[in-house]
Amino acid sequence: MRFFGTTWVAHDGGYGLRRAGMAVASLLAAVIGAYLLRFAYEGLEIGNVGPFLSISVVVLFAIASSIAFAKAWESFTRRPAPSSDEASLKGLKAIGFIGGLIAYFLRCLIEAPGEGLARAEYERARTEHARRRGTRTGNPAARRPKRKRK
């Protein structure tokens, strides 16, 4: 929601252009990241480290990217629990950054990433505010004092 400000509320102020721009930017960043990983893999091949390490690196990045994709996609629909393992997965999600960028790209095609979650919280806050404001009636100083019970 960082790049959308409050435009997600009424879908105004260039919301559609921002969404399209962020989709293109995240896809471009994923492609650039993939090329950088390809160059790193070629460096391993030039270094002649052996097939075990080369395959291990590819498998590591594939697993890390799939976990990062799943966690990023999940974060767009619900907030993590305070005691969850999100902090321990930071390194793994950083290694699998391509998966997170692809999740962001795909979510931009549907809505602003996190918009559904923010909209649900916003609507809940509005109804709660309306409920609190609706219970207030009149001037509290003008009320009759409560009768004492005997």
Secondary structure, DSSP 8 states (H G I E B T S, - for coil): -TTTTTHHHHT-SSHHHHHHHHHHHHHHHHHHHHHHHHHHHHHHHHTT--HHHHHHHHHHHHHHHHHHHHHHHHHTTS---TTSSTTTTHHHHHHTHHHHHHHHHHHHHHSSTTHHHHHHHHHHHHHHHHHHHHT--S-GGGS-------
